[in-house]
Amino acid sequence: MKVLIYDLEELRESKQFYERELPRYGIVIAYIILILILSLLIWSIFSYVNVYIKFQGIVKQIKEGAVVVNKVAGEVKKVYVKEGDYVKKRRCIVRDGCK
């Protein structure tokens, strides 16, 4: 295997490439990109995103008790009972958005 040794004068094009200055608009664009990346990073750390999920479901109690099943999809407008309250038969426990 032959070792190649170059003189610095032979490497003129690559030397010029590495020693040349960036154009002014290149530096401005680099700073703008850097500022955008930093601002997105700061925003992602301190921002809070609300997540809303709509679904139909069944509420089941693990221990003894009643099973509440949702027959119609909609929003619950008002709840008339609290957790642990005793509910009699045919008592309205929630009001939905339907008329």
Order of alpha helices (4+ residues) and beta strands (2+ residues): alpha-alpha-beta-beta-beta-beta
